[in-house]
Amino acid sequence: MKKTLLIIALSGAVQLMGQSPFDEIYLRLETSEIARLDSVTLSKDTKQDSVEGFRQLFFIHGLGGNGSAWSRVVEACMESTDPDFPARNCEAVPVDYDTYTNSSLKLAAQGTLWQIRQHTLMNLSLFDSLKPSQSILIGHSQGGLVGRTLIHKSLHDQPANYGPDFGGFINVAGPLGGAAILNNRDMILDMASHACGKFLKAELADRKVVNWIFKKLVGDDFIASGCESMGESILPLFFQKYFDPITEHYKVGAPFLDSLKKDANHEAYRDLPKITFYCVEPRDRIFWRTLSWMAKDPNGPGFFEANHDFGFYEENMAGMYLRYQASLQESLDRINYLHDTQSGWGWILGLNIALMLNVKRHAEKADAMRDIVEWFDGVHSEWEAVIGTSEYVWVLDTCYICTDCTSGKRRYCKEEGCCAELGCARSAHSVLAGYRTRIYENDGVVTAPSASDLPYQTWKPVRVYPNEHVNTLHKGSSHMQVRN
């Protein structure tokens, strides 16, 4: 039931903005572009350089989690758990701030700082000579915002030119530029009722007797009101963490994000070692890949297994999709057969009425199956819009228009001289203006530009995309699993 609720809740559709009159021509040339940041790629095979000196690493968890979310990474840092990843000369400390999520990022950062100081005081005998430069903050997802806020507070709460309390900051898939999914969360819940109706109508339409009884007793209005009630009452409880007050501070356009960026005016901030990691999921079935880690424990897989996220679709949804497709085709075939029968025997009044009623019943079933099949086909692009990974950009481009001398038909191409293959053709040069869809790489929740929005980074953003060039379903890394 929990998985079904998740499927329905995350199925909200997004209506994209209208296209210009030039789009029909322009989109024949190129429908979209994939925007990739200037970054470096990290994988399991990346060479591990040794670092002199002891380090203290403070790991900060993400939305709805706790310190245990970093347990495998903490273990890997302090012990030799994998031959390709030697233990570090460090103490790794997971930090909890979940009791502060009903406040703000500043209070969550303050609570995190109290825990860090308490831990340090309890270990004075071990860390009496520890310098701030030897303490590193590492935050995942919302924890990246908390860690970034800690740096912000240390710059502004200390005496002038004192500098931050820490020697470095690492953001792991934290939406430093804002999380569009938070801006669209009400829309997700609003549209959940529509998806709910599609699933219920498809299931009822596939069961003749149950469907007839249901319509006689309660009717279609019951589906609409029931799904609307679920979207307004039940699902907000299920996604309660996404409505915590702390999330208001890192929606796209939140004023607090601007105050963080102003830290670039401080020399101490500019000199602080800092870097961002963002992960990439393939666009292929991005919705199901993301949903997989929302429906099961993301802390389960072992080291370097962050890309094993396709089982959920294969085990739970693939069979359902194929059943709906087959049922749609069956209904369409049945309608054609009934029409053929009607054309031959329709002159018999009673038989004609029976055939018409039968056609109507199968047409209703076909409509229900078509709706759910189209939902399956379109849910991935809709999810990309929900998380803010796609946008329209206005572009100008060159086009050559070839007109066939005989038929008068026109074709469009981008290469000069492409009309020659038509034989007799007149060509014309034109500049097209229109919208192009730009798709940003993302992890199913946070876009690469947002996760990398850290001014004065010490190094280029690090792109985490396991098995990118391998022909396998186990590619990429989800937002929830990038820690591993």
N, C-alpha and C positions, 0 to 999 in steps of 0.2 A: 504493500500500500504506500509505503514511504517513497519508493521509486516512482510509482505512478503519479503521486503528488508532485514530485520533482519534475517529471516530464511535462505535466500540465502547466506548472508554474513558470517554467523557463521557456515556454513556447510562444511568448508574446511576439506579435508581428510588428514591424516598423514600416510605415509608409515612407518611401524615399521621396525626396523633393522632385518636383517636375523637371523635365528636360527641355532644352532649348529647341527651336525649330531645326537647328543644324544637327541635332543628335543622330537622326536617322542616317544621314550621310556619314557623319564622322565615326559613329560606332561600328560601321562596317569595316573601318580601317583598324581600329583598336578599341576594345571595350573597356579595358582597365589596365592599370600599371601596378606593380608591386613595389612599394617604397621600402628600400632597405637602408638602414643607417650606416654611416661610416664607423665600422666596429671591427673587433677581432673575435674570432670564434674559439670557444673553449670546448674541449671534449675530454673524455677519459684518457686519451693518449697525449694530452698536452703535457709537455715537460714540466716537472715539479722542481723548482729551484729551492735550495736550502736557504734558510734565513738564520743569521746569527742572533743569539739572545733570546730570552724568555718573553713570551707574550701572554697576555690575559685577554681572552675572547668572550665577549658578552653577546649572546644570541637572543634576539627579540622576535617573538612569534607574531603571526598575522591574525586577521579577523576571525573571531570565534574559536581561536586555539588557546594553547597554553605552552608552557616551557617544554613539555614533552614532545611537541612538534619537531623540535630540533634534536631529539634524543639520539638518532642515528648519526647525525653529523658530529655531535659532541663526542660520541663514542669513537668515531673515525679519527677525530683530531687528536685524541689522547691515547689511543691504542692502535696497534697495527692490525686493523681488521681486514685490509685488502693489500695484497702484495704490490699493487700499482699505486697505492696511496699510503706512504709511510706516516707514522705518527708524528705530530708536531711537538716542538718544545713549547708547550703552552698549558694553560689551564682554561678549559672551556666551560662557561657558566650559562645555562639557560635562565632567562628572566621571565617572570610572569607580571602582567599588568592588567589582567582580565577584570579585576575589580574596579578599574577606572574607565571602562568603556562607556559608562553612562555620563561621562563628563566631556572633556575636550582632549585634544592631542597634548596640550601643555600639561594638564594634570596627569595624563598617562605617562608623559615623559618624566614628570616629577616623581611619580610613584616608582618608575623604573630606576631613577637615580637613587632613591632611598634604598632600594634593594641592592643596588651595586655597592653603595657605600657601606651598608650593613655587612655585606659579604666580605668586603675588604677589611673592615674593622675586626671581624671575627678571625681573620687570617693574617694579622699584623706580623706575627712571628715569621710567616713565610714570605710576606710581601712588604717588609719594612723598607726595602730599597727600591720598590717598584715605582717607576716614573709614569706620568700620564701618557707619555708617548708609547708606552708598552701596552696600553689598554685599547682594544679595538672594538667598536660597535658593529654588529652585523644584524641587519633587520630584514625580515622577509615580509612582503606584501604590506599590510597595515603597519607591521613592525618596522618597515623601512621609514615610514612617516614618523613613527615614534622616535626612532634613532636620529632621524634628521632634525626633529624638534629638540632632542637633547643637545645636539650641537648648537642649535639656535639659542637655546636657553643659556648654555655655558658662555656664549659670546656676549650676551646682553645682561646676564645676571652677575658677571664677574667685574672687578675693577677694570678700567680702561687698559687695553693692551695686555691683559692677563692671558688671553688665549683660551681655547677649549680645554675641557677636563680630559679629553681623550686624544689618542694619537692617530686615530684613523676612523673612517666610516665606510662601510660597505652596504650598498643597497641591493637587495636581491628581489627583483620583480615588484618592488614597491612603487605605487603610482604617484611618483613625485610631481607629475604634471596634472594630477587629478584622475579620478576613476569615473569614466562616463557611465559605467553600469549603475553607479549610485544616483546619477542624474536621471536615469531611466527606470529606476526600481518601481515607481508607481505605475509606469506604463506596462511593465512586465506583469504586475498583478492585475491590472485592468484587462489586459489581453488574455490572461490565463483562462478566463471564463469562456472565451471563444474557442480556445483549443480544447477545453473540457467538453464543450458541446460537440465538436467534431468527432472526438473519440467515442463519446456515448452514442451519438447517432449512427456511427459506423458499426459499432458493436450490436446495437439494437437492430439495425437493418440487416445484419447477417443472420438474425434469428427470427424467422417468419412469425411463429406463434407468439413469442415473447413481445415482438414489436407490435403485433395487432392488439394484444391485451394492454400493453403499455399505453398505446394511443387512445384506446377506448376509456381507460381509467383516468389517466392524468394528462396526456397530450404533450406536445412539444414545449409548451410554456413552462412545464415543470423542469425540463432540462435547462432552459435559459435561466430561470430563477435559482435553481439549485447551483449551477455553475457560477452564477453571479455572487451568490452568498459565499461560496467557497473562496472566490477571489478577494472578497471584501473582508472576510472574517477568519477563515482557517489558515490560508497561506501566509498572511502577515505574521502569524504566530510561528509558523514553520521557518520563516526567514527573518526572525526577530533580530538577529545580530546585524543584518544589513540595514536596520533602522536605528541602531544605537546612535546616541547623540554624537559620539566621536566621529562618525562617518560624515557628518555635515561639514567637517573641516577639510576634507580632501575630495569633495565633489569637483568636477571640472568648473573652473571659475571661482572657487572659494577664495575669499580675501586672504585667508591665512597662508595659502600657498604663495601669494605674492610677497608676503612679509618674509617668508623663507628665502625667496630669491634675492631679496634685498641684502641678504648676508654677504653677497658678492662684493659689497662695498667695504667689507672688513678685511684687512690684510691677513689677520689670523685665520679667517675662513679660507681665503685663497691659498694659503700655505698648507692647510690641513690635507694630508693624504686621504684621498677619497675616490671611490670608483663605483660604477653601477654594473649589475648583471641583469640582462633580460633574457627570457627564454622564448622559444618559438615553437608553436604547434603547426603542423601542416593544415592547410585549409580543408583538406578532405575530411568531411564529417566532423568539423570542429565542434559542433554543438554536442555530439555524443561523446567526444573525447573529454570535453570539459565536464559534462554531466556525470561521467564515470567517477570522477574524484569527488563529486558532491554527494554521490550516493553510497560511497564506501570510504573506509578509513584511509586517508592519504599517507598515514605513517606506517602502513603495512609493508610495502616493498622494501627490499634490501638496498644496498648501495648500488648506484649506477643503474637503477631500474625505473628511473623517473618517466620513461617513455612507454611503459607497458599499460596502455590505457584504452585499448580497443576491445577488450573482452566484453564490456558492458553492452555495446551495440550488438555484437555477434550473439551473445547469450540471451538478450532480452528484447531487442527491437527488430533485428533482421527478419526473423520469421514472421513477425506481425506485419511488417511492411510488405513482404511477398504475399501474404494472405490477402491483404487489402488490394494489392494489384490484381491478383487472380480473381478476386470477387468482382472488381470493377469490370474486367474483361468478360467475365461470365455474364454479368448483367447486360452489357452492351450486345453480346452475341445473342442473348435471349430476346432482347428488344427487336433486333433485326429479324430473328426467326418469327416472332409474333407479327411483325409488319408484313412479312411475306405471306404468312397464313391468312392475315386479314385481307390482303389484296385478292386472294383466291376464294375465300369463303365469307367475306364480309357482307355479302348480300343476305345471309341468314341473320335476322335481327338479333335473336338471343345470343348467338355465337359471337356476333360483332361486339355486343356490349361486354361479354365476358373477356374477349380479347383486349378491348380498350382498357378495362379495369386491370388486367394483367400487365399491360404495357405501362400503365401509370405506376403500378407497384414496383416494377423493375426499374423504371426511370428514377423513382425516389431513392431506391437502393443505389443506383449508379451515381446519383448526385452526392449521396453521403460518402460513398467510396472515393469518388473523385476529389472531394474536399479533403479527406484525410491523406490521400496519396500526394496531393499538391502540397499539403502541409509538410509531409516528410521531405519532399523535394526542395522546399524553400526554406526550411527552418535554419539552415546553416548561414545563408546570407542574411537572414533576419537577425540571427544571433550576433553576427559581425556588426550589424548596425546598432544593436543594443549596447555592445561594449565599446562602440565608438571607433572601430578600426577602419571603417570606410567613410570616405567623404567625396564630394564632388569638387573638382577643381576646374576653373575656366582656363581653356587653353586655345592657342592659335596654332594651326598646322597647315602644311602645304598639301594640296591635292591636285591630281591631274584627271581631267574629265575627258573620257574618250566616247565619241558618238559614232556608231556604226553607220556608214554611208547608205547601206541598203535598208536595214530595219529601223534605223533611228534610235535603237536602244543605247542607253548610256551605261558605262561602268566607271568605277572610281579606283584609282590606284595611287601609290605614293612615289613610285619611281618614274623619273622622266624617261620617255621613250617606250613606256609600257603599252602604248596604243598600237605599236608597229605589228604586234602579233595578230591584230584584228584584220590586217590587210588594209582595206579602204576604211580609214577612220579620220575624223577630225578631232584634234586635241585642244584642250583649253587649260590654262593654269588658273588655279583658284586658291585663295586662302580661306580655310574653314575656321570658324570659331564655334566652340561648343564645350560641353562638359565632358570630362573624363573622370571615371571613378578611380580614385587612388586607394589602394588597400595597404594598410600598414601591417607589418608583421606583429604578431601578438601571441599570447600564451593561452588564449581562450577567455581571459578576464581583463588583462591589462595590456595596452599597446606598447610597442617598443619605444616610441617617442616619449611616452609618459614615464616609463620605468627608467629612462635614460636622462631625464630632465634634471640634471645636477650641474649647475654652473661651476666652471673651473675644475673639472675632473682631472685627476692626476694622470689618467690614461684614457684611451678610448673606451667607450662602453663595451662590455664583453657579451658576445652573443652566444647563448647556450642552445645548441641544436644538435643533439645526439643523432647519429645515423642519418645525417641529412642526405648523403649520396648513396645510401644503401636501399635496395628495393625490398623494403620490409614495412609492415604496418607499425612497427615499433620505432617510429621516428619522433623527434621533437621532445619537448618537455611541457607538461601542463603547468599552469600557475601554482597549483597545490603541491606538485611533486618536484619542483625545481630544487628544493632543498637537498634532495638526494643526488 
